[in-house]
Amino acid sequence: MKWYHKLYLSDSASKHARRTIYKLKHGKFAPGYYLITLSDHPDHLLEIIGTAYLVQRPLWELCPMVVGIARYKEEALELTQRILLETYEHRGDFQVKEYLQDR
């Protein structure tokens, strides 16, 4: 699993970010969290993945780069919106991968 160096965190996820990231990096279960990842699908920009899916080791290894962590589904949606709006404000388009590389 790859991690973005300037990870986006929701308010509630930032309280336990270090512990959550440690658990996920070491293949441990971190229930209730959602990861915002870059999408491998050419028609999608970002994806929201519940950490419950990552219990299966093959999915953990196939997970695209993680760019954000949220504690709840609604926060994950808000964080995704924030990333997209920030990308549009700085670039004038929705090329999220390119924006994050330049950030």
C-alpha positions as CSV (number, residue, x, y, z in Angstrom):
1,M,0.0,0.0,0.0
2,K,1.4,3.4,-1.0
3,W,0.7,6.6,1.0
4,Y,0.6,10.2,-0.2
5,H,3.3,12.2,1.6
6,K,0.9,15.1,2.5
7,L,-2.1,13.0,3.6
8,Y,-5.5,14.6,3.9
9,L,-7.2,13.9,7.2
10,S,-10.8,14.5,8.3
11,D,-11.2,16.3,11.7
12,S,-12.0,13.1,13.6
13,A,-9.4,11.0,11.8
14,S,-6.6,13.4,12.7
15,K,-7.0,12.7,16.4
16,H,-5.8,9.1,16.0
17,A,-4.0,9.4,12.6
18,R,-0.7,8.0,13.7
19,R,-2.1,4.9,15.3
20,T,-4.5,4.3,12.4
21,I,-1.8,4.6,9.8
22,Y,0.5,2.3,11.8
23,K,-2.3,-0.3,12.0
24,L,-3.0,-0.1,8.3
25,K,0.7,-0.2,7.3
26,H,1.1,-3.4,9.4
27,G,-1.9,-5.2,8.0
28,K,-4.0,-4.8,11.2
29,F,-7.7,-4.1,11.3
30,A,-8.7,-0.5,11.8
31,P,-12.6,-0.6,11.8
32,G,-14.7,2.4,11.0
33,Y,-12.2,4.2,8.9
34,Y,-12.4,5.1,5.2
35,L,-9.5,5.6,2.8
36,I,-9.6,8.1,-0.1
37,T,-7.4,6.7,-2.8
38,L,-6.5,7.6,-6.3
39,S,-8.5,5.6,-8.8
40,D,-7.1,3.0,-11.1
41,H,-10.2,3.3,-13.3
42,P,-9.7,5.8,-16.2
43,D,-13.2,7.3,-15.7
44,H,-12.9,7.9,-12.0
45,L,-10.8,10.4,-10.0
46,L,-10.9,9.2,-6.4
47,E,-12.4,6.2,-4.6
48,I,-13.5,5.7,-1.1
49,I,-12.6,2.3,0.4
50,G,-13.8,1.1,3.8
51,T,-10.9,-0.4,5.9
52,A,-13.0,-3.5,6.5
53,Y,-12.3,-4.5,2.9
54,L,-8.6,-4.4,3.5
55,V,-8.7,-7.4,5.9
56,Q,-8.4,-9.5,2.8
57,R,-4.6,-9.4,2.1
58,P,-4.9,-9.4,-1.7
59,L,-7.1,-6.3,-1.7
60,W,-4.6,-4.6,0.7
61,E,-1.8,-5.2,-1.8
62,L,-3.9,-3.9,-4.8
63,C,-5.0,-0.7,-3.0
64,P,-4.1,2.4,-5.0
65,M,-2.2,5.3,-3.4
66,V,-4.0,6.5,-0.3
67,V,-4.4,10.3,-0.3
68,G,-6.8,10.7,2.7
69,I,-8.3,9.1,5.8
70,A,-11.7,9.8,7.3
71,R,-13.4,8.3,10.3
72,Y,-16.9,8.2,9.0
73,K,-18.5,7.8,5.5
74,E,-19.9,11.3,5.5
75,E,-16.5,12.7,6.4
76,A,-14.9,10.7,3.6
77,L,-17.4,12.3,1.1
78,E,-16.6,15.8,2.5
79,L,-12.8,15.1,2.3
80,T,-13.2,13.9,-1.3
81,Q,-15.1,17.0,-2.1
82,R,-12.4,19.2,-0.5
83,I,-9.6,17.5,-2.5
84,L,-11.6,18.0,-5.8
85,L,-12.4,21.6,-5.0
86,E,-8.8,22.3,-4.1
87,T,-7.6,20.7,-7.3
88,Y,-10.0,22.8,-9.4
89,E,-9.1,26.0,-7.6
90,H,-5.3,25.5,-8.2
91,R,-5.4,24.0,-11.7
92,G,-8.7,24.9,-13.2
93,D,-9.4,21.2,-14.0
94,F,-9.9,18.0,-12.2
95,Q,-6.5,16.3,-12.8
96,V,-6.1,15.1,-9.2
97,K,-3.1,12.9,-9.8
98,E,-1.2,15.8,-11.4
99,Y,-2.2,18.3,-8.8
100,L,-1.1,16.0,-5.9
101,Q,2.3,15.4,-7.6
102,D,2.9,19.1,-7.8
103,R,1.6,19.9,-4.3
